[in-house]
Amino acid sequence: MLRPMPPQPVDELPIYDAHGPREECGVIGIHAPRTDVARLTYFGLHALQHRGQESAGIAVSDGRRLKLHKRLGLVSQVFDVEALGRLADGDEGRIAIGHTRYSTTGSNSLPNVQPVYAGSELGELMLGHNGNLVNATWLRDELGEQGVEFVSASDTEVLAKLIAHAPGRGWAQRVEYAFHRASGAFTFTMLTVNALVAARDPIGFRPLCLGRLPGGGWAVASESTALDAMGARFVRDIDAGEIVVIDDEGVHSHRPRLGDDRERLCIFEYVYLARPDSVIGGRLLYEARLRMGQRLALEHPAEADVVIPVPDSAIPAAIGFAEACGLPYREGLIKSRYVGRTFIQPGQTGRDEAVRMKFNPLPEVLTGKRVVVVDDSIVRGTTTAPIVAMLRRAGAREVHVRIHSPQMKFPCYMGVDTGRRAELIAATHGLEQIRQAIGADSLGYLSQEGLEAAIGRGEGRHCTACFDGRYPTDVPLDVDKFALERG
Ligand code: SF4
């Protein structure tokens, strides 16, 4: 009998001065004999760069041994022709996995970069993970008592070693064991000498899809846009709780019985995290975001002259809002494409500087106008206020803020960096207080019903915990001990 997992404390999540909730990670997997799989994986990782900009890695199997290259930095900084050539090493390889990382457990340091390695009596494995294990501390202690050693502070190494040391004669059985022991979000790709394993946790917080390569190989990726970049044709989403093993015999799908767990895909994938050109759950995100803007206009119309987005993620919703209101859509803020992670001074002065580095207003669009500015979310409110002030300085007569998601009142423990509850402005302020804090003339959020209707997959299929506190899994109570009561 497997022992139930108690909720476990995790370290406080790192806090960054981010415009919105921070991305998590992106994963790739390829099984394609007689193909330069490292190069294909590199193309796929480029398409997932938005999911993590701190580090990247690729691991390759040539059928005899595993090879790995990983570093801190963007995909284009981590890999060059020589690095990709060493992964191929005269032999084109057969199987590869890739990873882009944004750290939510463990710091941004080389030992925590993925893929991570684990040895077992079934053979060696490498694993890249998207999500966050909420009981990683507990599992790590338990494995440590069995003599398993760890070289990093990441929950991904815990997951890899949990699978490596699990009972079971095959990889699918070992992953199923991990499904019962691990708690939280863990979509992953795993490389062994002769197989690619891909899986989504039983709740399916993070997406994963399967594609077919032109030469007959297979590819899996966090988002379909990465399949496009690798020249693969989208076949289907991998289901919550599904384990896919791809070897020379083909694709083997395992759907273990896991009780009454049902998919709760993170709704923020639709709002913000995934690229607009990705298809998740049969929905093109660009169109879903257009509909979010249309619904937002119905719920919170504004007397205004022009609609602008906070680029880039709010562009489709702003277009939808403008269409629904019969107002002109314009670009009133131009975003610098080259501002990545910056050193930001604490305090409001630093945040103002960060906003100025990222956005430049167009007075020609704004002067004398009543402006609706559409954004995807307000987390702390500390970047929305400088944006509103910037629009006013550029000549806007009125600024009406519209948000195409509900108020974010609860933190995420499943791999998205939202900050702690006390820092979420909607957790401690009413709507009018938030309006005053950001300096807007009016403020409106899309309702949860409106958001789910805009996505169009039906109610109850998504994790909406950061809006309503209803976490689909145990969460660490010590960070916010009232979170579950409020749900
Ligand atoms: S808590 Fe929010 S960000 Fe985290 S998985 Fe749920 S919906 Fe997504």
Boltz pocket constraint, residues with backbone or C-beta under 6 A from the ligand:
constraints:
  - pocket:
      binder: B
      contacts: [[A, 205], [A, 264], [A, 265], [A, 266], [A, 267], [A, 268], [A, 269], [A, 410], [A, 411], [A, 412], [A, 413], [A, 414], [A, 415], [A, 416], [A, 463], [A, 464], [A, 465], [A, 466], [A, 467]]
      max_distance: 6.0
